[in-house]
Amino acid sequence: MSLLAVQHLTMAWGERVIQRDLNFDVHPGEVFVVMGASGSGKSSLMRHLLGLQAPKAGQVLLNNTDLYACTPDELARLTRSFGVMFQSGALWSSMTVGENLLLPLQLFTHWPQRRMRELARFKLALVGLDDCFDAMPAELSGGMKKRVAIARALMLDPSLLLLDEPASGLDPINARRLDELLLNLREHLGTTIVLITHSVDSIFAVADRALFLDDQRHTMTALGAPRDLLAHGPTRVQLFLKRTLTP
């Protein structure tokens, strides 16, 4: 069964079509990658999947419910089952790491403060930052900020985690650590992950399936396991994977 399904989706800015006729689904417990060159519409697709930008045509279904046929209250309820990490991390710079993590719980639960703090520390421990609760974001490295952003995205125990270019700006060592973290989340928490990336190293490291958005044809041209696509995919997909893969 599909957790998330996209049917005949067309994305556009005004009359300019970004991508058209996208059809795919995301299975529970998988790491699903959306890949493609810069400008192919990956981040635009993420906004459509989050209910932030209505499509020109088509549907986005979460557990068979169309995000764009909901009332505002229904949409708010559905999207609380998402955990989101934007490309920059989007941490509140005036808040400590702990305060950043506590905010979703303060907004959407009525739990005692002690329980909230225990859960925040637990989520930080999951991402290997259990000693950073009182740190300010400015005191963290780029890789640490990414992990804090993932911990915050996990605070409400989402069924679906959406990550926009989490390895962007990271050195190879920290990028590999982030890949290992995503695999651990999937293995130990059963988290379903949609990963937007152009990092082919990450694609081969974590993806169960990958979707290729073609920036010239403005549609999807491949969907499958990365190594299958490398061996048997369309020529442009093979070139994309070969050109950017680290030896």
Phi, psi and omega in degrees: 000153181268137170277318181228135180225136177244127185232117175051044185279129172240129180248138182208151167252106186063236179267355182273113180281128178271308175215148183228151172052052176275131179223114176196164174226161180242125184270148178302134176083006180257161169258112184251122184255136169253119185234165179155169181291164174302135180088005181276351177105016183296311181291327175297320177298319179300317179298323177293321180293334182272357183080017183266341183218117183290141179286157173290327177203158175096184186227151168237115186249126172250116185050046176070010177252127182285118181299331186259012172241015183266160165286161177305322179292318178296319179297317179299320180294316181296316185286348173289349175275000175266146162245135189231135169235115178279164189303321182278351187092319175055041174284147174285113188291337181273356180253151172291169176303313180300318180295324175300318182286327182288335187304312179300323179291322179293328181281326193237005175227170175239032183287155173298150182303321181297316179296319178300315182293323178297317180293319179299317179294324178296316180295323176296321177297325179300325182262010174079025183231039185295345180261013185250013186303319185264004181284156173267148180307325181295341181274356186261153172285170179300317180295322178294320178299320178298317181292322175298318179298323177292318178301318178296321179296338182268359190297327181262019179051060184291150174280341184223127179247122180247125186235126181257107177048057183295335181269000182299129178082000181266149173287163185304324181293312180291329176295319178294321178298322178294320176300316179297322178299315181298319178295323178294321178297317179294318184288317189266333180251349183071023184289132172275131187235130168251119187244118175268121184200155167246006179278107183290329175302315178294321180302311181289333182284324192237338193283133165281315175221154180227140178250132180255122174264118183272121183280351177263316180273347178059043173201173176282137181238359178198147175208123179169185176295137186306316183289331173293319179293323178296322183276323191229004183285175176303156186304316182295327178290316178299318179295320177300314182289319181289322187292326188251001180284128178291135180299000000 
